[in-house]
Amino acid sequence: MEHREGLVALSCHPYEVLAAQRLLPVLREAHADEAVRRTTALLAAGCRAVELTTTVPGWAGAVARTAPLSDATGRPALIGVGTVTTAAQARTALDAGAAFLISPYPAPEVRAYAAERGAVFVEGGFTPGEIAAAARQSGAAKVFPAHVGGPAFIRSLKAVLPTALLIPTGGITPAEVPRWLAAGATAVGIGAGLPADPAELAAVFAELALPRRCDRATAGA
């Protein structure tokens, strides 16, 4: 996977990337080296945004190693950090190069720090009130654990929060992703079940991806 040097890319907000990619891999590996290996494989398969969680031992080092990478078409990788619940974790993640932060539940401490740094923060919630509050704050919310409510829950939320970007995560298999997207999800977080074979993995992202207009990359001098 190539690094960013020599590339000039049009700026693209993480929400735009997620809305185009529509599937967000959530990595909870046993060690940092495996997280780096899997992230590199995902980038090579056409994925651009990847979430590494703070449950990965040595996660900050993994973020620092993967944040400078580019995807298969030369677009800068967007490495997000998930399960961020404290300001200290948020600071470490952003200093390591994280492009966005995600929490599994309401995290006022992270919200305040992200605002201070001007960082993208997708706050988690499960109840309609929590999700609405997160969406009002940043325009997006992680719905967790999503499998409890199912796609019908997302459909009901979109009826009252039509402009919110919802990212259901938890207990969803790759085969179920289209149902969640049809219900109104902007992107779907997947923690397990993605194929290991490079060609099959690339096919998953190619099948789900929408056209992108803000992230073309061209060779620089």
N, C-alpha and C positions, 0 to 999 in steps of 0.2 A: 504494500500500500504506500503510495507516494505521500510525501509531506507537502505542506502548503507552499513552500518556497517556489517562486517562479509562476505563481498563479494569481490572477486578479479575478475575484468573484463578485458579482452583484450581491449587495446585502440582502439577506433574507431572514425575516423574523422566525424564531423557533416555531411559533404557532403555524406559520405558513408551511414550514417544512413538515410538521406533524400532520397538517391537514392534507398535504399531498401524499405523504408516505402511508398514512392511515393505519399503520401497525408499528407500535413502539416496543421493541425488545427490552425486557427488564431483566438484567443480569444479576443473579445472586450466587456467584461462584464461590468455590471453597478457598480460592486464593487469587491474588492479584494477577499472577501470570496467566491463569486460565481466563480471567476476565479480559485481559489484553488480547489473548489469542482469539477468543470468541468475538470481541469487538472488531478486530481486524478482518475476520471472516465475514462478518455482517456488512462491513463497509465494502468489501470486495464483491458482495452479492447484490449491491445496489441500494443498500440501506444507508441513510445518512445520519439519522438521529438515533442514538442508543442511550439507554438509561442504565447506569451502574449504581448499585445501592450501597449505602453505608454499612451494610451487613457483610460486605466482602472484606476480608482481612487485607489491610494495606490498600484500601480503595482509593485514597488520595493519590498514591503513586500511580495506580492504574489510570486514573483520570489524567494525570500529568503526562503519561506516556501516550495516551490515545487522543487527547485533545488537539495536538498539532497535525493529526493525520487527515487525509482526504479520502473521499469515497472513490468508487470505480471510475467515475467520470470527471474527477478532479475537483469536486465541490468540497469545501472545508467540512470536516465532520462536526457534528453538534453533539457533544457528550454531555448528557444531563446526569445529575446525581439525585437519586431517589432515597426515600426513607430519611429525609433530612428533617429533624425535629428540634434542633437547637441552633442558636445563633453561631455557636462555635463550629458546628458542622457546616453551616452555610458559608462561613468565612473560609474554612479550609477548602471547601469545594470550589468556590469562586477563585480563590488564590491559585488553585491547581489548574484552572482553565475551564471549569464547567460552563456550559452555555445556558443551562437552565437548572432550576431546582424543583424537586417534587416532594411533597410530604404525603403520608398515608391518611392523615387526619388533620383537623384544624391545628395550626401551629403559629400562634401570634408572634412568638419570638422570632421565628424565621421570616414571617411576613414583614415585620418591622425592619429587620436587617436587610432583607432583599430590597425593600423600598429605599433604604439608605444608600445601598450600592447601585440602585437602578437595575437590578437583576430581574430576570424572568423567573417567576415563582408560580408553580401550579399547585395550589393548596388542595389537600384531600378532604373528603367528607362523605357522609353516607345519607344523612337525613336531608330532606329538601331544603331546610333552613341552612344547614352547613354548606351545601352545594351552592345555594343562591348567594350566600355571603362570600364564598370564594370567587365566584364568577363576577360579582360586583366589584371585587377588589382588583382582579387582574384579567377578567374576561374569560378565564378558563378554570376548570375544576377537575380534579381526579375523583372518580366515583369508586369507592373502595369500602368493603369487598363487593365487587359488582355482581358476582354470581348469585348473591342472595336475592337481589331484585330481578335479575335477568333483563333481557332487552326491553321488555314491556315497561320496566322502571325508567329506562332512558327515554322511551317514547313519552311517558307521562311527564318527565322533567322538561323535555323540550317543548311540551305544550305550554308550559308556564315560563320557561326560560329560553325562548326561541333563538336568542343571539349568543347564548353561552356555548363555549367550546367544552365539550364533555369528553373525558378520557376514562372510560371504564377499565378497571384493572382488577384482577383477582379471580382465579378459577375459570378462565376463558381459554379454550383451545384454539389453535389456528383455524380449524375447520369452522368454528363458530363465528369468526370475525365478521363475515358478510352480514350475518343477522344483526349484529350490534351496530354496524355501520348503517344498515337499512333503518334501524330504529332511531338514528340521529346522532350516533357517536361521531366525533371528529376524528378520533384515532382510538385504537384499542391496545391496551398494554398486555403483553404476552410474556409470562415468566418461564414457560416450559412448552415443549412440544414442537419447536421449530426444527426442521430437518437439518441434519449435519452435512449431508451431501451438498457441495457447493452449487451444483446445477439446480437441485430441487429448492435450495434456499433462495437462489436468485429468482426462480419462477414464482415463489410466494410473493416477493416484493413487486415483481413485474406485473403480476395479476391484479394486485390491489392498488398500485400507484395511480394517482391522477396526474394530469399534465401540470408542469411547473413552469412558471414564467419569471420568477425572480432570482433564480440561482444558477444562471448559466456561468460557466467559467471559461476563460480563454488564457492561452499561454502568454506569459509576460516576458519582457525583455530580460 
